[in-house]
């Protein structure tokens, strides 16, 4: 006769344990596959431009909050980015909506001039009287903020409209004094700009005049950037995300 027979209840118990082990292994495999699918889904999920811009701001190469600082004589010197364009293209709107992670303080050139010279509010027709004096005041105001360690996102113009209604281009020496690392030029369709200017400032500008103004603004921007060896980025009716990504890319490249 063979060995002693194993009682049925032991055989049953072993079978139950084996089934339990197999089920546990199956569940672990299923859970692992589910985790892998979730991980792959996260890695393949599209990232918005605004989110990507914030990542670029945070990972700037200087190790500071942003790449808008230049190392000079053992210290970091804040650098500024200039956002240009004619009235009504959306400069101020876009600059105000830049993510806080940029580390840039937004200031309009006109606001800085008024701060420095304690001028009253400018007249609504956007004409400028003392062009030279205003640019000196702007340079002093920018230097004051930079001395405090603040990098600026400036919005302003390359071409002004004088009291006589004529276009007044600003020379490279004006922008050289602003401690710039890059320039972004915002443009928009003339009919869109005309509608904004009419609604905001109650001014009526025809498309031909605005087209001419915009062409002169771009020409002067290109001349200044070429003379000062600054990168020029031109954006046409950008979204918040497009603008933020352009600024973040400049921060990374110039850091």
LUMKEVO-948409 format. One record per residue (C-alpha): x, y negated, z negated. Coordinates in steps of 0.25 Angstrom, whole numbers, plus 2048, in hexadecimal, padded with zeros to 3 digits. Example, Ala and Ser with C-alpha at 12.3 -4.5 7.8 and 13.67 -1.06 7.14 Angstrom:
8318127E18378047E3
***
This chain:
8008008008057F28028077E77F87FC7E27EE7F17DB7F57EF7CC7F37E27C97EC7D87C27F57D77B67ED7E67B37EE7E57B57FD7DA7AB7FD7E27A17F47EE7A27FD7E67A080A7DF7948037ED78E8007F279080E7E57898147E777E80A7F677C80E7F277C81D7E777281B7F17698137FB76A81E7F17678287EC75B8207FA75681F7FD75782E7F07508317F374482780174382D7FC74283B7F17388367FC72F83080573083C7F972C8457F672083C80571C83C80571D84B7F971484C7FF70A84380B70984B8047088597FA6FE8547FB6F185B8016E68537FB6D88558046CD85A8016C584D8066D18458126D384D8166C484C8146C583D81E6D183D8286C98458276BE83B82A6C78308356CE83683D6C283B84C6C583C8516BB83284B6C28268446B58238346B48248376B08338416AE83D84069F83D84D69D83585B69B83B86769E83286F69283187B69082887769B81E86869681D85C69982585768D82D84868D83184568D84083868784683068C85282968185A81B68486081867A86C80D67787580466C8797F86678707ED6728707F467F8747F368486680068285F7FC67E8517F16898517FA69485480568F84B7FC68F83F7F869D8418066A38418076AE83780D6AA82A8186B482B81F6AB8368256A382B82369683381C68A82E81368483981467583B80F66C84681A66284B81065784980D65B83B81C65B83881E64D83E81264783681864E82982564782C82063A83081463A82880C6368347FD6358347F563F83D7F963E84C7EE6398557E664385C7EA64086A7F864786780063B86C80D63986581362B86382162C85C82663986383563785F83163485082864084F83264985483D64484A83264683F82F65484483E65884483F65383683365A83183766883784566683183E66482383667182484267982984B67381D84167981484268781B83568682383568B83182A68483982168884582067A84B81567785581766B85E81966686C82466487681D65987D81564E87680A64487C80F63687A80662A87680662688580063488880D63988F81464688C82164588382A65188383265387784165687984966287485065986984265986284166886185066A85E84D66385184266C84D84B67884B84368285484669085783B69286283068B86982269186C81A68987780A68B8768026898837F368A8867EA6888927E86798947D967A8947DA6818867E36768817DA66C8867CE67287E7D66728717DB6648727CD65F8757C766786A7D26648607D76568637CB65086C7D564E8777D26518857DE65688E7DC65B89C7E26688A07EC6628AA7F265989F7F36658957FA66D8A08046628A280666189380867089181267089D81A66589781A66C88981F67988F82A67289782F66A88B82F67788383767E88D84167388E84367187F84468087D84F68188885767688285667B87385768A87784A68D87084169987483469487A82769D87981B69988180D69E87D80169B8857F469B87C7FA6A58727F26AC8677F66AC8597FD6B985A8046B58678096A886080E6AF8538156BA85B81C6B08638216A88578256B585082D6BA85C8346AD85C8376AE84D83D6BC84F8456B885C84B6AB85584D6B0847
***
